[in-house]
Amino acid sequence: MNNYNYFDTFNDTFMMPNNKMYQPDTSALFGPYEGYLKGNLFRNLYNQYKNYKPATLRFNSEKEEALFNLSEMGFAMHDINLYLDIHPEDQNMVNVFTDYKNSYNKLLNDYERKYGPITVNDVSDNSVPFSWVQTTFPWEVR
């Protein structure tokens, strides 16, 4: 067995390297921003790598910040969803997931209203299905 946590589908729990059963403490979550930077919302499952400290992010524009906020909330929503895949009865986490999902949808709607659709799936006007390519992509900014 390697040193990484893995999901044991037979026991509906996480297995740690020492083979002890472990269930995440759902009351101890990082906020979406910190969880996004660390790659894990669950404080008790996060293992810092050596002296690594996540960088403080700075944005060059309101659009960059809006896109980051959308990505951050999407990560939080998906991380909670992974937990709910194995603990669907945890109503507290269902409520957290619902809050994150609502926040994500609001951020997505705000972003699209200001800057246009992010993907072709988000285009609402069928007469201009590829309007999303008319915006400036991040790598085109000079």
Secondary structure as a PSIPRED ss2 file (coil, helix, strand):
# PSIPRED VFORMAT (PSIPRED V4.0)

   1 M C   1.000  0.000  0.000
   2 N C   1.000  0.000  0.000
   3 N C   1.000  0.000  0.000
   4 Y C   1.000  0.000  0.000
   5 N C   1.000  0.000  0.000
   6 Y E   0.000  0.000  1.000
   7 F E   0.000  0.000  1.000
   8 D E   0.000  0.000  1.000
   9 T C   1.000  0.000  0.000
  10 F C   1.000  0.000  0.000
  11 N C   1.000  0.000  0.000
  12 D C   1.000  0.000  0.000
  13 T E   0.000  0.000  1.000
  14 F E   0.000  0.000  1.000
  15 M E   0.000  0.000  1.000
  16 M C   1.000  0.000  0.000
  17 P C   1.000  0.000  0.000
  18 N C   1.000  0.000  0.000
  19 N C   1.000  0.000  0.000
  20 K C   1.000  0.000  0.000
  21 M E   0.000  0.000  1.000
  22 Y E   0.000  0.000  1.000
  23 Q C   1.000  0.000  0.000
  24 P C   1.000  0.000  0.000
  25 D C   1.000  0.000  0.000
  26 T C   1.000  0.000  0.000
  27 S C   1.000  0.000  0.000
  28 A C   1.000  0.000  0.000
  29 L E   0.000  0.000  1.000
  30 F C   1.000  0.000  0.000
  31 G C   1.000  0.000  0.000
  32 P H   0.000  1.000  0.000
  33 Y H   0.000  1.000  0.000
  34 E H   0.000  1.000  0.000
  35 G H   0.000  1.000  0.000
  36 Y H   0.000  1.000  0.000
  37 L H   0.000  1.000  0.000
  38 K H   0.000  1.000  0.000
  39 G C   1.000  0.000  0.000
  40 N C   1.000  0.000  0.000
  41 L C   1.000  0.000  0.000
  42 F E   0.000  0.000  1.000
  43 R H   0.000  1.000  0.000
  44 N H   0.000  1.000  0.000
  45 L H   0.000  1.000  0.000
  46 Y C   1.000  0.000  0.000
  47 N C   1.000  0.000  0.000
  48 Q C   1.000  0.000  0.000
  49 Y C   1.000  0.000  0.000
  50 K C   1.000  0.000  0.000
  51 N C   1.000  0.000  0.000
  52 Y C   1.000  0.000  0.000
  53 K C   1.000  0.000  0.000
  54 P C   1.000  0.000  0.000
  55 A C   1.000  0.000  0.000
  56 T C   1.000  0.000  0.000
  57 L C   1.000  0.000  0.000
  58 R C   1.000  0.000  0.000
  59 F C   1.000  0.000  0.000
  60 N C   1.000  0.000  0.000
  61 S C   1.000  0.000  0.000
  62 E H   0.000  1.000  0.000
  63 K H   0.000  1.000  0.000
  64 E H   0.000  1.000  0.000
  65 E H   0.000  1.000  0.000
  66 A H   0.000  1.000  0.000
  67 L H   0.000  1.000  0.000
  68 F H   0.000  1.000  0.000
  69 N H   0.000  1.000  0.000
  70 L H   0.000  1.000  0.000
  71 S H   0.000  1.000  0.000
  72 E H   0.000  1.000  0.000
  73 M H   0.000  1.000  0.000
  74 G H   0.000  1.000  0.000
  75 F H   0.000  1.000  0.000
  76 A H   0.000  1.000  0.000
  77 M H   0.000  1.000  0.000
  78 H H   0.000  1.000  0.000
  79 D H   0.000  1.000  0.000
  80 I H   0.000  1.000  0.000
  81 N H   0.000  1.000  0.000
  82 L H   0.000  1.000  0.000
  83 Y H   0.000  1.000  0.000
  84 L H   0.000  1.000  0.000
  85 D H   0.000  1.000  0.000
  86 I H   0.000  1.000  0.000
  87 H C   1.000  0.000  0.000
  88 P C   1.000  0.000  0.000
  89 E C   1.000  0.000  0.000
  90 D C   1.000  0.000  0.000
  91 Q H   0.000  1.000  0.000
  92 N H   0.000  1.000  0.000
  93 M H   0.000  1.000  0.000
  94 V H   0.000  1.000  0.000
  95 N H   0.000  1.000  0.000
  96 V H   0.000  1.000  0.000
  97 F H   0.000  1.000  0.000
  98 T H   0.000  1.000  0.000
  99 D H   0.000  1.000  0.000
 100 Y H   0.000  1.000  0.000
 101 K H   0.000  1.000  0.000
 102 N H   0.000  1.000  0.000
 103 S H   0.000  1.000  0.000
 104 Y H   0.000  1.000  0.000
 105 N H   0.000  1.000  0.000
 106 K H   0.000  1.000  0.000
 107 L H   0.000  1.000  0.000
 108 L H   0.000  1.000  0.000
 109 N H   0.000  1.000  0.000
 110 D H   0.000  1.000  0.000
 111 Y H   0.000  1.000  0.000
 112 E H   0.000  1.000  0.000
 113 R H   0.000  1.000  0.000
 114 K H   0.000  1.000  0.000
 115 Y H   0.000  1.000  0.000
 116 G C   1.000  0.000  0.000
 117 P C   1.000  0.000  0.000
 118 I C   1.000  0.000  0.000
 119 T C   1.000  0.000  0.000
 120 V H   0.000  1.000  0.000
 121 N H   0.000  1.000  0.000
 122 D H   0.000  1.000  0.000
 123 V C   1.000  0.000  0.000
 124 S C   1.000  0.000  0.000
 125 D C   1.000  0.000  0.000
 126 N C   1.000  0.000  0.000
 127 S C   1.000  0.000  0.000
 128 V C   1.000  0.000  0.000
 129 P C   1.000  0.000  0.000
 130 F C   1.000  0.000  0.000
 131 S H   0.000  1.000  0.000
 132 W H   0.000  1.000  0.000
 133 V H   0.000  1.000  0.000
 134 Q H   0.000  1.000  0.000
 135 T C   1.000  0.000  0.000
 136 T C   1.000  0.000  0.000
 137 F C   1.000  0.000  0.000
 138 P H   0.000  1.000  0.000
 139 W H   0.000  1.000  0.000
 140 E H   0.000  1.000  0.000
 141 V C   1.000  0.000  0.000
 142 R C   1.000  0.000  0.000
